Amino acid sequence: MAKTVIHVFHDDDHSIATGTRVAQRIQEVAPERGCTVEVFCFGPAQRRLSEGDATEAGATFNRQVDELIADGVRVGACVNAARVDGTEEELTRRGLILQVARDEFLRFTLEQATVISF
């Protein structure tokens, strides 16, 4: 099955809010078109997963991530970064799938996924 991966890396307000919104919009039609959607947060954007409602964009980002997870979309992040930041337990509790980023990027390649970065 075809797959689209939204890779949220940059931590500016527009990237985090738009990247996760694009994932939501794609998810609206992906199943009927034979496609799955996945989100992978990494780098600076991953740190914004634990900021809560500190900023409007951060609140939007975190709400949209939680909505994607609730809708059955696989949302992942880097386990090593989470350990360094002390957020592994929090992110796992929220339903994020923590994996080694290197392995996830290779998996995307092997699955021939289309990766769109924000």
N, C-alpha and C positions, 0 to 999 in steps of 0.2 A: 504494500500500500504506500502511496506517496506520502511524504511528510514535509511539513514546513516547520522550521525551528526559528523562533525569534530569540536572538542572542542579545540580551540587554547588558551592555558593558559600561557605557558612559553614564556618569552620575549627574549630568545636568538635568534640570527640571523637565525640559522638553523630551529628552531621550527616554527617561524612565516612565513618564506618563504616556507618551505616544507609543513606545514599544509595546507596553502591556495592553494598551487599547487596540493596537493593530492585531495583536494575538486574539483578543476577544472578538474582533470583527471577523477575522478569518475563521475562527471556531464556529461562528454562526452558520457558515455554509460548508465548511470542510467535510463533515460526515456525508452529506448528500452528494458531494463531488468526489468521494473516495479518497479523502486525504485526512491525515491526522495533524494535530498541532502540538507543538512542544515549546516550552520557554526555558531558556537557560540564563540565569543571572550570574555574572562573574565580574571580578575586578571592582572598580569603584562603585558600580551599581549595586553589587551584592551588599556592600556596607549600608546602603539605604534601606535594605530590608528590615533592619533592626532599629530604624529611627522613629518608627511609629508615626505619630501625627505632628512631628516637629515642624514640618513645612507643609504647605498645601499640596505641592507636587509629591512629596513623600507620602502623605496620607492617601492621595489618589493612587500612587504606585502600589502601596501595600494593600489597599482595598481591592484593586484590580487583580493583584497576585492571588489574594484569598478567594476572589470570585472565580478566577480561572481554575484553581485547585478544586473548588466546590463543583465546578462544571465538568470535572474529570480530566482536565488538561494536566499533563505531567509538567510540573515546574521544578526545575533543578537549580542547584548552586554548588559551588566548590566546597567540598568537605574540608580541605586543608585550610582554606581561607576562613571558613567558619570556626575551625578550631583555634586559629591564631586570634581571631576577633572575639572568641568566647561566646559565639552565638549558635553553636551546633545544636544544643538542646532546644533552644527557642525555635529555630528554623525547622527542625524535625517535627516539633510539636504542631507547628502550623501546617505541616503536610508537604513541605519541600523535600525533594529527594536529593540527598547530598552524595556526591560522587567526586572522584578526582577529575578535575577539568580536562586534563590531557586525555583521559580515557573517554570522556563524553564527546570531545571534538572528533576523536578518531571514530567513535561509534556513528556520529552524524555522517562522516565520510563513507563508512562502510554501508550505511543504510541509504546512501545516495540522497540524503535529505537536502532540501533547499534551505540555506541558512541566511537569514536577514538580520543584520546587526544594527543596533541602535546605541 
